[in-house]
Amino acid sequence: MEKTVPKYYDPNKGLIYEADSCTPLRDAWLNQDLELTTLGRGTYPGKMLKDEELSGVKSIGYWDIKKLQNWGLEWHTNEGIEICLLESGTLGFQIKGSDYQLTTNNITITRPWISHRHGVPLANLSKLHWLILDVNVRHPHQKWQWPDWIILNPKDLEELTLYLRQNEHPVWKANAEFRNCFIQIGNVIKQSQTKPYDSKLKILINQLMVILLEIFKAESAELDQSLTESKRSVELFLNSVEDKLEEEWTVVKMAEDCRLGVTRFTHYCKEITNCSPMEYLNRLRLRKASKILVKNKKIPIIDVAFICGFSSNQYFNYAFKKHFKLSPNKYRKANQQTESFLNEYA
């Protein structure tokens, strides 16, 4: 199922971001194909939290799947740090470049900028708990701002933040305390229709964070300061921009998307790609155009230009010929002849 997600501009964070709509999960829940016990905000499914309740929590709860499903969550990012626990069953989990098969008591941790999937290719029989907590960041270099009801002492909170910022290992093993804490959270949410839950959940989430810190210490989690530097934010942007070539990018807009000044953004872009931001963007657009011209022979060249983000057909023709030494039309014909020759003698 194709993921359809709304886009938001956040005036405090100064960027446009996509909020996960959890559409396949929501549809399965509405079809009564699983139990979904959650509290949430915005596009996240479940009982809606009031403004004064659990500030910063975007979604908290669990699914309990006891019948075969025909869906899996699509690639997405979240509006906060996501911490999950697989209480029972198995579940496929992916982040870019890595596949995992989660088993009982596995924890997954993903930051707001990490694209990931649960349920690969389909959601298995499983019980999965999660917490998505917004700490007011969308990029690695930004300073975390915890909700004021997170009351770990300053030293512990600083240490926990350091582990969460400077270690992006996605899969961990829960101890009995962590598992039981998430189960208690689920029980409180299940009774939320008839019993108060705000104070209880705040206490349990604080307890969860203390136990998570203990797990990091016990595992001697390695720290990497480069994961919190501005250059890391630029690298992530450059890795993702190929999926958004149709947008009307300018250097200013790119820098704003990374929450950096133009000078610093341009410096890191040149350091990473050996190109200026617009040069790199055009290289990506031209590469995409060259693939479409060969693979989709019926698409008119003017449509290829607009699909790849060029503002005019004239500029597209100029840039393409300058880069490939052939016009788009001649490039398409030349590659068609090569492809026909290879097919004939294959």
MOFEN-V194850 format. One record per backbone hydrogen bond with DSSP energy under -1.0 kcal/mol. NH is the residue of the N-H (numbers start at 1). CO is the residue of the C=O. If there is no record, write none. Layout:
nh=(NH,NH)
co=(CO,CO)
This chain:
nh=(8,10,14,17,19,26,27,28,29,30,31,32,33,35,37,39,40,41,44,47,49,53,57,58,59,60,61,62,63,64,65,73,76,81,82,83,84,85,86,87,88,91,93,94,95,98,100,102,105,106,107,108,109,110,114,116,117,119,123,127,128,129,130,131,132,133,134,142,145,150,157,158,159,160,161,162,163,164,165,166,172,174,179,180,181,182,183,184,185,186,187,188,189,190,191,192,194,195,201,202,203,204,205,206,207,208,209,210,211,212,213,214,215,216,217,218,219,220,221,224,227,228,229,233,234,235,236,237,238,239,240,241,243,244,247,249,254,255,256,257,258,259,260,265,266,267,268,269,270,271,272,273,274,280,281,282,283,284,285,286,287,288,289,290,291,292,293,294,295,296,299,304,305,306,307,308,309,310,316,317,318,319,320,321,322,323,324,325,331,332,333,334,335,336,337,338,339,340,341,342,343,344,345)
co=(17,15,10,8,6,22,23,24,25,26,27,29,28,64,62,60,47,58,41,38,40,50,54,132,132,39,130,37,128,35,126,118,116,133,110,131,108,129,106,127,127,102,100,117,98,95,93,91,86,103,172,84,170,82,111,76,94,92,71,88,63,85,61,83,59,81,56,139,135,147,153,154,155,156,157,158,159,160,161,162,107,105,175,176,177,178,179,180,181,182,183,184,185,186,187,189,191,191,197,198,199,200,201,202,203,204,205,206,207,208,209,210,211,212,213,214,215,217,216,166,224,225,226,229,230,231,232,233,234,235,236,237,240,241,244,247,250,251,252,253,254,256,255,261,262,263,264,265,266,267,268,269,270,276,277,278,279,280,281,282,283,284,285,286,287,288,289,290,291,292,296,300,301,302,303,304,306,305,312,313,314,315,316,317,318,319,320,321,327,328,329,330,331,332,333,334,335,336,337,338,339,340,341)
